[in-house]
Amino acid sequence: MKVPQHVAFIMDGNRRWARRNQLQIIMGHNKGVDRVEELVEYASELGIDYMTFWAFSTENWNRAKEEVDDLMTVFRNLVNGPMIKRMMEKGIRVQTIGDISAFPQDIFTRLEEIKKQSSENTKVTVVFGLNYGGRFEILRAIGEILRKKIKNVDEKTFADYLFTAGMPDPDMIVRTGGEQRLSGFLPWQTVYAELYFTDTLWPDFDVKEFQKALDEYSARERRFGK
């Protein structure tokens, strides 16, 4: 089986899962968080180097205040809870993409601590997309390049100013929940990524479902325009 170096996830369907199971919305988000650890462990066994999880977009701030507050509680529990600690103890490195300075100070500070504490770990790099939007990322990069008055800009130079600087581009994007669009996720980085869409809601996307995606990836031929 051909194994991708970098798999990125658009984790869609938490709210629908909660409604389907007659639970509060926050329970769907909590269940979605629980899926991350088992998928990362499986990826580590397979030799996948990077796993990116888009957890909160720049547009998610427009949701109802109650849900945004609940999501902040979910993130607060994540960064202070046992899952992150277990992952770091197993050699997982944690990084983020997006403007996390917009988050509550305690979440921002803890995320910075986690990234620093895990920076020397050598197993799977787990990347959380937090307050991430593709257009925002590109405009931010352009602004930095203009501010520094860099005149000769090639693809490599531009990529160095993206949130993903130093990371390999995703080989595969997995979107759960039945929608078949990227919604602004990593527009620069995904030009040659293999796209995999599934009706499975994110809280139900287990190792078995992940293996289905990997089998599909392995069966595809990637030519990169050649």
PEHUSUL-V508179 format. One record per residue. PHI is phi in degrees with one decimal (* if undefined). NEAR is the number of other C-alpha atoms within 10 Angstrom. Layout:
<<PHI:NEAR> <PHI:NEAR>>
//
This chain:
<<*:10> <-74.1:12> <-108.1:16> <-68.1:19> <-77.8:18> <-139.5:22> <-116.1:22> <-120.7:26> <-120.6:21> <-98.1:23> <-89.1:21> <-105.8:23> <116.3:24> <-62.2:24> <-68.4:20> <-64.3:17> <-62.1:24> <-63.7:19> <-64.3:14> <-60.7:10> <-99.7:12> <55.1:10> <-120.4:13> <-65.5:12> <-55.9:18> <-60.1:20> <-68.3:20> <-66.4:23> <-67.3:23> <-63.1:20> <-63.7:16> <-63.1:22> <-62.4:20> <-60.7:14> <-70.7:16> <-62.2:18> <-61.0:15> <-67.3:12> <-68.9:19> <-65.6:23> <-62.1:17> <-65.4:14> <-61.3:24> <-62.4:19> <-63.8:11> <-84.9:14> <91.6:13> <-74.5:19> <-92.2:20> <-130.4:26> <-131.5:22> <-110.1:22> <-121.6:20> <-82.0:22> <-99.1:21> <-157.9:21> <-95.1:19> <-62.9:18> <-81.3:10> <-66.2:16> <-62.8:13> <-81.4:10> <-70.8:10> <-54.7:10> <-54.6:10> <-61.4:10> <-71.2:15> <-61.0:16> <-62.0:14> <-63.8:17> <-64.6:19> <-62.5:16> <-65.1:14> <-60.3:16> <-65.5:21> <-63.0:17> <-66.8:15> <-63.8:18> <-71.1:19> <-102.5:15> <-93.3:11> <-74.1:11> <-63.5:16> <-61.2:18> <-60.9:15> <-62.8:12> <-63.4:19> <-65.9:20> <-64.3:12> <-90.2:15> <93.3:17> <-81.7:25> <-98.1:24> <-113.0:25> <-134.8:19> <-133.0:21> <-127.8:20> <114.9:22> <-91.9:18> <-76.3:18> <-66.5:12> <-78.8:12> <-79.9:14> <-51.8:11> <-56.8:11> <-67.0:11> <-70.1:21> <-58.0:16> <-62.6:14> <-67.2:14> <-60.8:21> <-63.0:14> <-63.8:13> <-61.8:18> <-62.7:16> <-68.8:13> <-64.5:13> <-100.3:19> <-62.7:16> <-94.7:11> <-68.8:15> <-121.2:12> <-86.2:21> <-58.5:25> <-91.9:23> <-99.6:22> <-113.3:21> <-101.6:20> <-84.0:26> <-128.3:22> <52.6:22> <-108.1:25> <-145.4:23> <-63.8:21> <-65.7:15> <-59.2:15> <-60.8:23> <-66.7:19> <-63.0:12> <-62.8:15> <-63.4:18> <-61.1:15> <-60.4:13> <-66.6:15> <-65.1:18> <-66.4:11> <-61.7:9> <-87.3:9> <56.0:9> <-82.2:10> <-95.1:8> <-95.8:8> <-112.0:10> <-106.5:8> <-61.3:8> <-65.0:9> <-61.1:13> <-62.6:17> <-61.8:18> <-67.0:14> <-105.4:18> <-86.5:23> <-59.5:20> <-89.3:18> <-50.8:14> <89.5:10> <-101.5:15> <-71.1:12> <-62.8:20> <-62.9:22> <-83.4:21> <-145.9:21> <-109.8:23> <-111.4:22> <-116.8:24> <-92.5:23> <90.4:21> <94.4:13> <-77.1:14> <-121.9:14> <-154.3:11> <-95.1:16> <55.9:12> <84.0:15> <-87.8:21> <48.0:24> <-62.9:14> <-73.2:17> <-82.1:17> <-103.5:17> <-60.4:12> <-121.7:15> <-74.6:18> <-80.2:18> <-103.3:18> <-131.4:17> <-113.3:17> <-138.1:18> <-75.0:14> <-59.8:17> <-73.0:20> <-53.0:27> <-61.8:26> <-99.0:17> <-83.6:20> <-98.5:14> <-60.1:16> <-61.2:11> <-67.5:14> <-62.6:15> <-64.3:14> <-59.0:13> <-63.6:18> <-67.2:19> <-63.4:14> <-63.6:15> <-60.3:21> <-63.4:14> <-82.0:10> <-87.1:10> <-107.0:8> <-100.0:13> <-110.5:7> <52.9:8> <81.7:5> <-84.4:4>>
//
